[in-house]
Amino acid sequence: MAAINDLSMAGQYFLTITAELVVLFIAIGFVVGLIQEYVPEETIRRLLSSQHRVTGATLGAFFGALASSCSSCRRQGSSGENP
């Protein structure tokens, strides 16, 4: 009986974590979309090149992590042409 209870708890934990991750990925995708839409590429370049080397690398890692998840969406829609 304990094995069934443990399996039930594991399944409940799995579903909880899955739901949390889905919400997190949707939220991150939304924020990335907003950043890519409203922050020009030149502004990001200026921020990365004008800061201290460590700060620029840290900001670069942050922007790279955000932009990598939706970079293909931005490329397809940025030119105004249909693929």
Secondary structure, DSSP 8 states (H G I E B T S, - for coil): -HHHHHHHHHHHHHHHHHHHHHHHHHHHHHHHHHHHHHS-HHHHHHHHHHS-HHHHHHHHHHHHHHHHTTHHHHHHHHSSS--
